[in-house]
Amino acid sequence: MKNVNFRLLNLESEKMSENMSLETLCVQGGWNPKKGEPRVLPIYQSTTFRYETSDQMARLFDLKDSGYFYTRLQNPTNDAVAAKIAALEGGVAAMLISSGQAASFYSIFNICEAGDHFVSASAIYGGTFNLFAVTMKKLSIEVSFVDQDADEAEIAKAFRPNTKALFAETIANPILKVLDIEKFAHIAHTHNVPLIVDNTFATPINCRPFEFGADIVIHSTTKYMDGHATSVGGCIVDSGNFDWEAHEDKFPGLTQPDPSYHGLAYSSSFGKGAYITKATVQLMRDLGSIPSPQNAFLLNIGLETLHLRVPRHCENAQKVAEFLEKNEKVAWVNYSGLPSNKYYALARKQFKNGHSCGVVTFGLKGGREESLRFIDSLKLAAIVTHVADARTCVLHPASHTHRQLSDEQLIAAGVQPDLIRFSVGIEDPTDIISDIRQALEKI
Ligand SMILES: *Cc1c(COP(=O)(O)O)cnc(C)c1O
């Protein structure tokens, strides 16, 4: 078993990854067995780890040595998978966490405390919206939502002296707005705060937000990364680029002594590893949202084919979007791979091969009623509360995930009442399109 140093990555063990392509990292990143060790990443299904002297253990508790001692803080299976994702995103350190929701929460709570404020794009996942607008408010952490397509001067108006972060999704779920990451990074840095990007839908195969100036990336690994709909999970990756000490007063949690570690300060002790070290040894220690090693193992198997699956999802989605756009019963189609799409040029600039994700949204001329009849007539595409797994699936947000909202609230959230969220899988595209065709014929 390797000792992974949480001071600076998982990347310590990842020196071999420096010149490897994303494809190779998907297959081999994170786990480099030595002589006689298992070729496949093992599941370290152990809550605890043995030491020989009490002093060895004490040094771990003081963060003077690195090593595993209790799985709530770190586990070798989880760390190997975190290291793979860090390498895929081009970051310096990462941590796995039990869900995408937990990743969103920790990413903000690691730098904001009661009395602080952050700015978020309004086009975000519904669960994240509730977390930010309702639950974090109860902790006295306030959020202001902005229209991500507004110009810099407009968005800048949301910033206050106590603003600590800017948050957005690379591709918004479910309304598929594409974020201009460079613009957002510029706004964040002008206000001396980090940009946190939820890169769930694009995945590092299509987009690496650090290359456009993002500082921290989070994922719901439940989606394309797992890819098979087996395990809920999340991940937080740090680029190591944000200079906390340059804005010492703004980020006391990172730059000032932590009384729960005898006055150690993360930025001076751990440098580029400060943010992930704090999230691990302080937040994970106290809040405990760890993924099980078993789930990390399954996530790793998903990651081994991410580079094959994601392009296939996107090619299939492109074909579906083109088919829908030509069909006379379809009122509108939203997919950034269509030249008619508002985000087409931005997607070509930011995403590899212009590929965004496998999710297409559209509406039917008959509106809400016809949308429901269409969904009920699908055979290959299943009605499930999920997106981004190998099997094609479909959801009507107005009747399902956003059911509590009135039509006006739906429109304000950018979710039209007739919107169908269609997550294109990796089956034969001809079969997917035949299924859509036969369902359209029923309406
Ligand atoms: C699903 C999702 C989340 C929440 O992730 P869970 O793993 O379900 O907790 C966050 N962000 C985006 C973009 C998502 O699609």
PDBQT file of the ligand as one rigid body, heavy atoms in Angstrom, charges set to zero:
ROOT
HETATM    1  C1  LIG A 501     -26.686  15.571 -10.677  1.00  0.00    +0.000 C 
HETATM    2  C2  LIG A 501     -25.962  16.841 -10.591  1.00  0.00    +0.000 A 
HETATM    3  C3  LIG A 501     -25.516  17.346  -9.356  1.00  0.00    +0.000 A 
HETATM    4  C4  LIG A 501     -25.818  16.649  -8.039  1.00  0.00    +0.000 C 
HETATM    5  O1  LIG A 501     -25.126  15.461  -7.986  1.00  0.00    +0.000 OA
HETATM    6  P1  LIG A 501     -25.574  14.170  -7.122  1.00  0.00    +0.000 P 
HETATM    7  O2  LIG A 501     -24.470  13.227  -7.386  1.00  0.00    +0.000 OA
HETATM    8  O3  LIG A 501     -26.910  13.736  -7.634  1.00  0.00    +0.000 OA
HETATM    9  O4  LIG A 501     -25.635  14.614  -5.698  1.00  0.00    +0.000 OA
HETATM   10  C5  LIG A 501     -24.787  18.513  -9.349  1.00  0.00    +0.000 A 
HETATM   11  N1  LIG A 501     -24.520  19.169 -10.504  1.00  0.00    +0.000 NA
HETATM   12  C6  LIG A 501     -24.950  18.719 -11.706  1.00  0.00    +0.000 A 
HETATM   13  C7  LIG A 501     -24.622  19.489 -12.929  1.00  0.00    +0.000 C 
HETATM   14  C8  LIG A 501     -25.681  17.545 -11.789  1.00  0.00    +0.000 A 
HETATM   15  O5  LIG A 501     -26.104  17.106 -12.984  1.00  0.00    +0.000 OA
ENDROOT
TORSDOF 0
